Amino acid sequence: MNDSGNLRDSDIQKKIDHEIRMRDGACKLLAACSQRDQALEAAKSLQTCSTRIMAYMSELQRMKEAQVMQNIPRRSSDVGPMDDRLPCKGKVAISDLRIPLMWKDTEYFKNKGELHRCAVFCLLHLGGEIFDTDMVIVDRTLTDICFDNPIIFSDAGPGFQLHVELYSCCFEEDYSTGSTPRKLASKLSSSLGRSAGKKLRAAMESGPGSPVSNGGASPLLLPVPSVQGPKYHLLAHTTLSLSHVQDSFRTHDLTISGNEECSYWLPLYGSMCCRLVAQPNCMTQRMMSGWLKVRQCGGDPQSWSKVFAVLKGTSLFCYHRQEDVETNIEPVFTIGINKETRIRASDKDPHSKAQNICISNQYGGEEVTHTLTTESREDTHGWMEAFWQHFYDMSQWRQCCDDVMKIELPSPRKPAPITPKQGSLYHEMAPLAAPSCEGLLLQDNAVSAEIRALLSSYYSDSY
């Protein structure tokens, strides 16, 4: 395995270890919660961590299988013409997510019957990137489940599969454990004895020899402890791909998993509305740049303009100076580079080291050709390769390369609201740092510090 492969394995291993620690922390928070909202948020974090762990494990397995296949020698009969060209990556963004509800007339218009409420959120994952939405409380007063904040995936290929999963949990069920924070602290303190404390710290640290990292090898997934409290269930799901990308609001089919007998059930229409857009890197980033001499169509055959050219999006931008690119000065002129453009290289002079590159476009039924000249054959080869790669990227990303689709940046996620009376679990536990029994001073201090560190890590990573 090469160094880059080892580095990627190490990065994924660190992500897995982190999510395992966060999952264990979410279990402890769920057992500790005395407020319904806190318990629902902790259960949501538990579900998110578990999904991320499974996704990272699958990614790690795929990488190892690919590395094994690369090391297997191929027979001569297997060798044939192969195109090793890969399409560029890009950003995929989903926003304005709406899931319509279909309440009965007696429930929505006449407000009759028992009020049924559920806590819902969405998990969205594409490859190794997994995001969750805010939690929303849904009842018959709502006609749509709305998740407004855009979610951006930054490492997508044109063959991406974006999985959208809607999770639901009945809000009315009683999840309280009947323990006050002080009773809880006493319970946790007694459970974190010297021996158990060492095991807990070993499990929480991802060093060699720990149950999590398994001595630096593939991680051993510790089973999720059975914790009393709310549990989210998959209510509906769908998968979106490149064919669903369009710079407008569209409706997509949902596959519903629950039924009316489930406590977490909600009357879904079976559809989901959203705006799904993509920005391939070839449309937003500089794919090639350098000095060229350009002769415009119809100009003097001996009249050449020296320009600094930049290949990006659907144009070859030509500037007088290289500095003009960084200062956002308008280019002197642009040459169209799109799916209909024809490009060919030809010798300018048999005795010359340089070549001509001819770029032809159709404008109103008339063919317009620009001729480029490079300084050497190596430069010509570099530019031609950049053009072929650009055309290949456009062919793979298809409609995403017609125009640059706009992606709105997400607004900062707001922390969960905290009422002055109850506060967060972290603040409820803070006063317990000073134990009343002097004989248990050192043990209680260590336990309280560990609990506070766990809670602080959970809240900081969640927001």
C-alpha positions as CSV (number, residue, x, y, z in Angstrom):
1,M,0.0,0.0,0.0
2,N,1.4,3.4,-0.9
3,D,1.7,6.4,1.5
4,S,-1.4,8.1,0.2
5,G,-3.4,5.0,0.8
6,N,-2.1,4.7,4.3
7,L,-2.9,8.3,5.0
8,R,-6.5,7.9,3.8
9,D,-6.9,4.8,5.9
10,S,-5.6,6.7,8.9
11,D,-8.0,9.6,8.3
12,I,-11.0,7.3,8.0
13,Q,-9.8,5.4,11.1
14,K,-9.7,8.6,13.1
15,K,-13.2,9.5,11.9
16,I,-14.5,6.1,13.0
17,D,-12.8,6.3,16.4
18,H,-14.2,9.8,16.9
19,E,-17.8,8.8,16.0
20,I,-17.5,5.8,18.4
21,R,-16.5,8.1,21.2
22,M,-19.3,10.4,20.3
23,R,-21.8,7.5,20.1
24,D,-20.8,6.4,23.6
25,G,-21.1,9.9,24.8
26,A,-24.6,10.2,23.3
27,C,-25.6,7.0,25.1
28,K,-24.5,8.4,28.4
29,L,-26.3,11.7,27.7
30,L,-29.4,9.8,26.8
31,A,-29.4,7.9,30.0
32,A,-28.7,11.2,31.9
33,C,-31.4,13.4,30.3
34,S,-34.2,14.5,32.6
35,Q,-35.9,16.7,30.0
36,R,-37.8,15.5,26.9
37,D,-36.1,17.9,24.4
38,Q,-32.7,16.9,25.7
39,A,-33.5,13.2,25.3
40,L,-34.7,13.7,21.8
41,E,-31.6,15.6,20.8
42,A,-29.3,13.0,22.4
43,A,-31.2,10.2,20.6
44,K,-30.8,12.1,17.3
45,S,-27.1,12.3,17.9
46,L,-26.9,8.6,18.7
47,Q,-28.7,7.8,15.4
48,T,-26.4,10.2,13.4
49,C,-23.2,8.7,15.0
50,S,-24.3,5.1,14.2
51,T,-25.0,6.0,10.6
52,R,-21.7,7.7,10.2
53,I,-19.8,4.8,11.7
54,M,-21.4,2.4,9.2
55,A,-20.7,4.7,6.3
56,Y,-17.1,5.1,7.3
57,M,-16.7,1.4,7.7
58,S,-18.1,0.8,4.3
59,E,-15.8,3.4,2.8
60,L,-12.8,1.8,4.5
61,Q,-13.8,-1.6,3.2
62,R,-14.1,-0.3,-0.4
63,M,-10.7,1.3,-0.1
64,K,-9.1,-1.9,1.1
65,E,-10.8,-3.9,-1.7
66,A,-9.6,-1.4,-4.3
67,Q,-6.0,-1.7,-2.9
68,V,-6.1,-5.5,-3.1
69,M,-7.3,-5.4,-6.7
70,Q,-4.5,-3.0,-7.6
71,N,-1.9,-5.4,-6.3
72,I,-3.2,-8.4,-8.2
73,P,-1.1,-8.9,-11.4
74,R,-3.2,-8.9,-14.5
75,R,-2.8,-11.5,-17.3
76,S,-1.7,-10.4,-20.7
77,S,-5.1,-11.5,-22.1
78,D,-6.8,-9.1,-19.7
79,V,-4.9,-6.1,-20.9
80,G,-6.8,-4.0,-23.5
81,P,-7.4,-0.4,-24.4
82,M,-8.5,1.3,-21.2
83,D,-9.3,4.9,-20.6
84,D,-7.9,5.9,-17.2
85,R,-9.4,9.4,-17.5
86,L,-11.5,10.2,-14.4
87,P,-14.1,13.0,-14.2
88,C,-13.6,16.0,-12.0
89,K,-15.2,16.2,-8.6
90,G,-17.8,18.8,-7.6
91,K,-20.2,20.2,-5.1
92,V,-23.7,19.0,-4.7
93,A,-26.2,21.0,-2.6
94,I,-29.7,20.2,-1.5
95,S,-31.9,23.0,-0.1
96,D,-35.5,24.1,0.5
97,L,-36.4,20.5,1.6
98,R,-40.2,20.1,1.9
99,I,-42.1,16.9,2.8
100,P,-45.9,17.5,2.5
101,L,-48.3,15.9,4.9
102,M,-51.8,14.5,4.3
103,W,-53.9,14.9,7.4
104,K,-57.5,13.8,7.6
105,D,-60.1,16.6,7.2
106,T,-61.3,16.1,10.8
107,E,-57.8,16.4,12.1
108,Y,-56.5,19.4,10.2
109,F,-59.6,21.5,9.5
110,K,-61.8,20.6,12.5
111,N,-59.0,20.0,14.9
112,K,-60.7,16.8,16.3
113,G,-59.1,13.7,17.7
114,E,-56.0,13.2,19.9
115,L,-53.1,15.5,19.0
116,H,-50.4,13.4,17.6
117,R,-46.9,14.8,17.6
118,C,-43.6,13.5,16.4
119,A,-40.0,14.7,16.4
120,V,-38.5,14.3,13.0
121,F,-35.2,15.0,11.3
122,C,-33.4,14.0,8.1
123,L,-30.1,12.3,7.6
124,L,-28.4,12.9,4.2
125,H,-25.3,11.0,3.1
126,L,-23.3,11.0,-0.1
127,G,-20.2,8.8,0.0
128,G,-18.3,9.5,3.1
129,E,-20.1,12.8,3.9
130,I,-23.1,12.6,6.3
131,F,-25.1,15.5,7.5
132,D,-28.2,15.9,9.7
133,T,-30.9,18.5,9.7
134,D,-32.3,20.3,12.7
135,M,-35.0,18.4,14.7
136,V,-38.6,19.6,14.0
137,I,-41.7,18.9,16.1
138,V,-44.6,18.0,13.7
139,D,-48.3,17.8,14.5
140,R,-51.6,18.4,12.5
141,T,-51.1,22.2,12.5
142,L,-48.3,21.7,9.9
143,T,-49.0,21.0,6.2
144,D,-45.3,20.4,5.4
145,I,-42.2,19.3,7.2
146,C,-39.6,22.0,6.3
147,F,-35.8,21.9,6.4
148,D,-34.7,25.2,5.0
149,N,-31.0,25.3,5.5
150,P,-28.9,24.1,2.5
151,I,-26.6,21.1,2.9
152,I,-23.5,21.0,0.7
153,F,-21.5,17.9,-0.2
154,S,-18.0,19.0,-1.3
155,D,-16.5,15.8,-2.8
156,A,-19.1,14.4,-5.2
157,G,-18.5,12.7,-8.5
158,P,-21.0,12.7,-11.4
159,G,-22.1,9.2,-10.4
160,F,-23.1,10.3,-6.9
161,Q,-25.9,8.7,-5.0
162,L,-27.5,11.1,-2.4
163,H,-29.5,9.2,0.2
164,V,-32.1,11.1,2.1
165,E,-33.6,9.4,5.1
166,L,-36.5,10.8,7.3
167,Y,-36.5,9.6,10.9
168,S,-39.4,10.0,13.3
169,C,-40.0,9.5,17.0
170,C,-43.3,9.8,18.9
171,F,-43.2,12.9,21.0
172,E,-45.9,12.0,23.5
173,E,-44.3,8.8,24.9
174,D,-42.8,9.1,28.4
175,Y,-39.0,8.8,28.2
176,S,-38.1,10.2,31.7
177,T,-36.0,7.9,33.8
178,G,-37.1,9.5,37.1
179,S,-33.6,10.5,38.1
180,T,-32.7,14.0,39.0
181,P,-29.2,15.3,37.9
182,R,-27.8,14.7,41.4
183,K,-29.1,11.2,41.6
184,L,-27.8,10.6,38.1
185,A,-24.4,11.9,39.1
186,S,-24.3,9.6,42.1
187,K,-25.3,6.7,39.8
188,L,-22.6,7.5,37.3
189,S,-20.0,8.0,40.0
190,S,-20.7,4.6,41.5
191,S,-20.5,3.0,38.1
192,L,-17.1,4.6,37.4
193,G,-15.1,2.8,39.9
194,R,-11.3,2.3,39.6
195,S,-11.6,-0.8,37.4
196,A,-14.5,0.4,35.3
197,G,-13.1,3.9,35.0
198,K,-9.9,2.5,33.4
199,K,-12.0,0.5,31.0
200,L,-14.1,3.5,30.1
201,R,-11.1,5.7,29.6
202,A,-9.5,3.0,27.4
203,A,-12.7,2.8,25.3
204,M,-12.9,6.5,25.0
205,E,-9.3,6.9,23.9
206,S,-8.4,5.6,20.4
207,G,-4.8,4.6,21.2
208,P,-3.2,1.3,20.3
209,G,-4.5,-1.6,22.4
210,S,-7.9,0.1,23.1
211,P,-11.1,-1.8,22.3
212,V,-11.9,0.9,19.8
213,S,-8.8,1.0,17.7
214,N,-7.8,-2.7,18.2
215,G,-4.1,-2.0,18.3
216,G,-4.1,0.2,15.2
217,A,-5.9,-2.3,13.0
218,S,-9.4,-2.1,11.7
219,P,-11.8,-0.9,14.5
220,L,-13.9,-3.2,16.5
221,L,-17.4,-1.8,16.6
222,L,-18.6,-1.9,20.2
223,P,-22.3,-2.8,20.5
224,V,-24.6,0.2,21.2
225,P,-25.7,-0.2,24.8
226,S,-29.4,-0.6,25.4
227,V,-30.4,2.8,26.8
228,Q,-33.8,3.8,28.0
229,G,-35.2,6.7,26.2
230,P,-36.6,7.8,22.8
231,K,-35.6,5.9,19.7
232,Y,-35.9,7.2,16.1
233,H,-37.3,5.0,13.3
234,L,-36.8,5.3,9.6
235,L,-40.1,6.7,8.3
236,A,-39.3,7.3,4.6
237,H,-36.3,7.5,2.3
238,T,-35.2,8.2,-1.3
239,T,-32.1,8.4,-3.4
240,L,-31.2,11.3,-5.7
241,S,-28.6,11.2,-8.5
242,L,-27.3,13.4,-11.3
243,S,-30.5,12.9,-13.3
244,H,-32.4,14.7,-10.6
245,V,-30.2,17.8,-10.7
246,Q,-32.0,20.9,-11.9
247,D,-31.6,24.6,-11.0
248,S,-35.2,24.7,-9.8
249,F,-37.7,23.4,-7.2
250,R,-38.6,19.8,-8.1
251,T,-40.7,16.9,-6.6
252,H,-39.2,13.5,-6.0
253,D,-40.8,10.2,-4.9
254,L,-40.4,8.9,-1.3
255,T,-40.5,5.3,-0.2
256,I,-42.5,5.1,3.1
257,S,-41.3,2.6,5.7
258,G,-43.9,3.1,8.5
259,N,-47.7,2.5,8.7
260,E,-50.6,3.9,10.8
261,E,-50.0,1.3,13.6
262,C,-46.5,2.8,14.3
263,S,-46.3,5.4,17.1
264,Y,-43.9,7.4,15.0
265,W,-46.1,7.3,11.9
266,L,-47.0,10.5,10.0
267,P,-49.4,10.9,7.1
268,L,-46.9,11.5,4.2
269,Y,-48.0,12.1,0.6
270,G,-45.2,9.9,-0.6
271,S,-43.3,12.8,-2.2
272,M,-40.5,15.2,-1.3
273,C,-39.8,18.7,-2.8
274,C,-36.3,20.2,-2.9
275,R,-33.8,22.2,-5.0
276,L,-30.9,19.9,-6.0
277,V,-28.0,21.6,-7.7
278,A,-24.4,20.8,-8.6
279,Q,-21.2,22.7,-9.3
280,P,-18.5,20.6,-11.0
281,N,-15.0,21.8,-10.4
282,C,-14.5,22.3,-14.1
283,M,-17.2,25.1,-14.0
284,T,-15.9,27.0,-11.0
285,Q,-12.1,26.3,-10.8
286,R,-9.2,27.1,-13.1
287,M,-8.5,23.9,-15.0
288,M,-5.5,25.3,-17.1
289,S,-3.7,28.6,-17.6
290,G,-0.7,29.9,-19.4
291,W,0.6,32.3,-22.0
292,L,-0.6,31.9,-25.6
293,K,-0.6,33.8,-28.9
294,V,-4.0,34.2,-30.4
295,R,-5.1,35.1,-33.9
296,Q,-8.8,36.0,-34.1
297,C,-11.0,34.9,-36.9
298,G,-10.8,37.2,-39.9
299,G,-7.8,39.0,-38.6
300,D,-4.5,39.6,-40.2
301,P,-2.6,36.3,-40.7
302,Q,0.5,37.9,-39.2
303,S,-1.4,39.7,-36.4
304,W,-1.1,37.8,-33.1
305,S,-2.0,38.9,-29.6
306,K,-0.1,37.6,-26.7
307,V,-2.5,36.8,-23.8
308,F,-2.7,35.0,-20.5
309,A,-5.4,32.4,-21.0
310,V,-7.5,30.7,-18.3
311,L,-9.7,27.7,-19.0
312,K,-12.7,27.6,-16.7
313,G,-16.3,26.8,-17.2
314,T,-17.6,27.3,-20.7
315,S,-14.9,29.8,-21.8
316,L,-11.2,30.4,-22.4
317,F,-10.6,33.8,-20.8
318,C,-7.9,35.9,-22.4
319,Y,-6.2,38.6,-20.4
320,H,-3.4,41.2,-21.1
321,R,-1.6,40.4,-17.9
322,Q,-1.5,37.5,-15.5
323,E,-2.3,39.8,-12.6
324,D,-5.6,40.7,-14.1
325,V,-6.9,37.3,-13.2
326,E,-6.5,37.8,-9.5
327,T,-7.8,41.4,-9.5
328,N,-11.0,40.4,-11.3
329,I,-10.4,42.7,-14.3
330,E,-12.5,41.9,-17.3
331,P,-10.7,39.7,-19.9
332,V,-9.8,41.2,-23.2
333,F,-12.0,38.6,-25.0
334,T,-13.3,35.1,-24.4
335,I,-13.4,32.0,-26.6
336,G,-16.3,29.7,-26.1
337,I,-15.5,26.2,-24.9
338,N,-18.6,24.0,-24.7
339,K,-19.9,20.6,-25.8
340,E,-20.3,21.7,-29.4
341,T,-16.8,23.2,-29.7
342,R,-14.3,21.5,-32.0
343,I,-10.6,21.6,-31.3
344,R,-7.7,20.3,-33.3
345,A,-3.9,20.7,-33.3
346,S,-1.8,21.2,-36.4
347,D,1.8,21.9,-37.2
348,K,2.5,25.6,-37.8
349,D,5.8,24.9,-39.4
350,P,7.7,21.6,-39.9
351,H,10.9,23.3,-38.6
352,S,9.1,24.9,-35.6
353,K,8.9,23.4,-32.1
354,A,5.4,25.0,-31.6
355,Q,2.0,24.0,-33.0
356,N,-1.3,25.7,-33.7
357,I,-4.4,24.9,-31.8
358,C,-7.6,25.7,-33.7
359,I,-10.8,26.3,-31.8
360,S,-14.1,26.4,-33.8
361,N,-17.5,27.4,-32.6
362,Q,-20.8,27.9,-34.4
363,Y,-22.5,31.3,-34.0
364,G,-25.8,31.8,-35.8
365,G,-25.0,29.2,-38.4
366,E,-21.5,30.7,-39.0
367,E,-18.3,29.0,-38.0
368,V,-15.9,31.1,-36.0
369,T,-12.3,29.8,-35.6
370,H,-9.6,31.1,-33.2
371,T,-6.0,30.0,-33.7
372,L,-3.7,29.6,-30.7
373,T,0.0,29.2,-30.7
374,T,2.1,27.7,-27.9
375,E,5.8,28.0,-27.2
376,S,6.6,24.3,-27.5
377,R,5.2,21.0,-28.4
378,E,5.1,20.2,-24.7
379,D,2.9,23.2,-24.1
380,T,0.6,22.2,-26.9
381,H,0.3,18.7,-25.5
382,G,-0.6,20.2,-22.1
383,W,-3.3,22.4,-23.5
384,M,-4.8,19.7,-25.7
385,E,-4.9,17.3,-22.7
386,A,-6.6,20.0,-20.7
387,F,-9.2,20.5,-23.4
388,W,-9.9,16.8,-23.7
389,Q,-10.3,16.5,-20.0
390,H,-12.6,19.5,-19.9
391,F,-14.8,17.9,-22.6
392,Y,-14.8,14.6,-20.7
393,D,-15.9,16.4,-17.5
394,M,-18.7,18.1,-19.4
395,S,-19.9,14.9,-20.9
396,Q,-20.0,13.2,-17.5
397,W,-21.6,16.1,-15.6
398,R,-24.1,16.8,-18.5
399,Q,-26.7,19.5,-17.6
400,C,-24.6,20.8,-14.8
401,C,-22.1,22.2,-17.3
402,D,-24.7,24.3,-19.3
403,D,-24.4,27.1,-16.8
404,V,-23.0,27.6,-13.3
405,M,-25.7,26.7,-10.8
406,K,-25.9,28.9,-7.7
407,I,-25.3,27.3,-4.3
408,E,-26.3,29.3,-1.2
409,L,-24.1,29.0,1.8
410,P,-25.8,27.5,4.9
411,S,-26.4,29.8,7.8
412,P,-24.7,28.9,11.1
413,R,-26.6,26.3,13.0
414,K,-28.3,27.7,16.1
415,P,-27.8,25.8,19.4
416,A,-30.8,24.1,20.8
417,P,-33.0,26.6,22.8
418,I,-32.4,26.5,26.5
419,T,-35.0,27.7,29.0
420,P,-33.7,29.6,32.1
421,K,-35.3,27.1,34.5
422,Q,-34.1,23.8,33.1
423,G,-30.8,24.7,31.3
424,S,-28.8,22.2,29.4
425,L,-27.6,19.0,30.8
426,Y,-24.1,20.4,30.8
427,H,-25.2,23.3,33.0
428,E,-27.3,21.0,35.3
429,M,-24.2,18.9,36.0
430,A,-21.8,21.8,36.5
431,P,-22.8,22.5,40.2
432,L,-22.0,18.9,41.0
433,A,-18.2,19.5,40.6
434,A,-17.8,20.2,44.3
435,P,-18.6,17.0,46.3
436,S,-19.9,17.2,49.8
437,C,-18.1,14.2,51.2
438,E,-14.4,14.9,51.9
439,G,-13.6,11.2,51.8
440,L,-14.7,10.9,48.2
441,L,-13.2,14.1,47.1
442,L,-10.6,12.8,44.6
443,Q,-12.9,10.2,43.1
444,D,-15.9,12.5,42.7
445,N,-13.7,15.2,41.3
446,A,-12.3,12.9,38.6
447,V,-15.8,11.5,37.8
448,S,-17.4,15.0,37.6
449,A,-14.5,16.3,35.4
450,E,-15.0,13.3,33.1
451,I,-18.7,13.9,32.9
452,R,-18.3,17.6,32.2
453,A,-15.6,16.9,29.6
454,L,-18.0,14.4,27.9
455,L,-20.9,16.8,27.9
456,S,-18.8,19.7,26.7
457,S,-17.4,17.7,23.9
458,Y,-20.9,16.6,22.9
459,Y,-22.3,20.1,22.7
460,S,-19.3,21.6,21.0
461,D,-19.3,18.9,18.3
462,S,-23.0,19.0,17.8
463,Y,-23.1,22.7,16.9
